[in-house]
Amino acid sequence: MKAARFSRFGGPEVLEIVELPDPHPGPGQVRIAVRAAGVNPSDWKKRAGLMDEELPQTLGHEAAGVVDEVGEGVTDVAVGDRVFGLSGEGAAQAELAVLSHYAPIPASLGFAGAAALPAAVETATRALDQLGAGSAGTLLVNGASGSVGAAAVQLAVVRGARVIGTAGPANHDLLRSLGAEPVTYGEGLAERVRALAPGGVDAALDVAGSGVLPELVELAGGPEHVVTIADFAGAREHGVRFSSGDAGRAVHALAGIGELVESGLFSLPVARTFPLTEIAEAHRAGEKGRTRGKLVLVAGSPDRQGPSRSPRP
């Protein structure tokens, strides 16, 4: 099968499409013919040598496609079913991928829209679970307009939380449409948040890693009420919990997100799609940081992507 890989660290130019042996699912796993795979910031961090030291490395932890092989004990899906999910092997940006955790693709979504869901939904759910964010509380999301931030906003609103989200002015209408009260990030953030919540907030989630953990700790009443997914050094310095999958992933979120999508309570827009062969261009677009929505690698022509629905206004 063809798969994305790099054999040296560097810029997008080190990415290549290579031939690798076809993978096969183990017990409880399924293999899919990949129709779409999500692209995430961790991809270019790995490519730049900021995360893992081993070489060569494949890429991709989330994908959507059609089941073409099932592992021992799998009874909930069959060959030919459309599914999306997470790949523990980190090799989902390929023609074939093994999914360790999966769910049926919501009927209203095409493959690209479904591939945008797994990583953002799992990360946001894990962080919210760790914060205990829910009803009768106010949550501050720093970096609320990106994929994980937007997912956290919507999932917190579903749980009954009041959500305040930081973003640039151009994204304030987007945050309002997701159910959040927007504030502008940058100097004076704490004062702007207190204008909306004079007593501070019950919990804060840092998605952006923009150096605001001291302000979030003050607003939330202590480091135990703050989680970051983006500032490892700051978390150690300020006693804040850094959320990673090492302590267990919130894979249970995949099973329930389809119902929220179909009911109109959750959506994640796809900003741009690229063929797998143009993965370097996808990385360049992602590193510029100017896209609103998810970047997705797709296989085949658009008419193979299935139904789609625009994000709710």
HELIX and SHEET records of a PDB file:
HELIX    1   1 PRO A   12  VAL A   14  5                                   3    
HELIX    2   2 PRO A   41  ARG A   47  1                                   7    
HELIX    3   3 PHE A  111  ALA A  115  1                                   5    
HELIX    4   4 PRO A  118  LEU A  131  1                                  14    
HELIX    5   5 SER A  147  ARG A  159  1                                  13    
HELIX    6   6 PRO A  169  ASN A  171  5                                   3    
HELIX    7   7 HIS A  172  LEU A  178  1                                   7    
HELIX    8   8 LEU A  189  LEU A  196  1                                   8    
HELIX    9   9 LEU A  213  ALA A  220  1                                   8    
HELIX   10  10 PRO A  223  HIS A  225  5                                   3    
HELIX   11  11 PHE A  232  HIS A  238  1                                   7    
HELIX   12  12 GLY A  245  ALA A  247  5                                   3    
HELIX   13  13 HIS A  252  GLU A  262  1                                  11    
HELIX   14  14 LEU A  276  GLU A  278  5                                   3    
HELIX   15  15 ILE A  279  LYS A  288  1                                  10    
HELIX   16  16 PRO A  302  ARG A  304  5                                   3    
SHEET    1   A 3 LEU A  15  GLU A  19  0                                        
SHEET    2   A 3 LYS A   2  PHE A   6 -1                                        
SHEET    3   A 3 GLN A  57  THR A  58 -1                                        
SHEET    1   B 5 LEU A  96  LEU A  99  0                                        
SHEET    2   B 5 VAL A  30  VAL A  39 -1                                        
SHEET    3   B 5 GLU A  62  VAL A  70 -1                                        
SHEET    4   B 5 ARG A  82  LEU A  86 -1                                        
SHEET    5   B 5 HIS A 101  PRO A 104 -1                                        
SHEET    1   C 4 LEU A  96  LEU A  99  0                                        
SHEET    2   C 4 VAL A  30  VAL A  39 -1                                        
SHEET    3   C 4 LYS A 294  VAL A 298 -1                                        
SHEET    4   C 4 VAL A 270  PRO A 275  1                                        
SHEET    1   D 6 GLU A 181  THR A 184  0                                        
SHEET    2   D 6 ARG A 162  ALA A 167  1                                        
SHEET    3   D 6 THR A 138  ASN A 142  1                                        
SHEET    4   D 6 ALA A 203  ASP A 206  1                                        
SHEET    5   D 6 VAL A 226  THR A 228  1                                        
SHEET    6   D 6 ARG A 241  PHE A 242  1                                        
END                                                                             
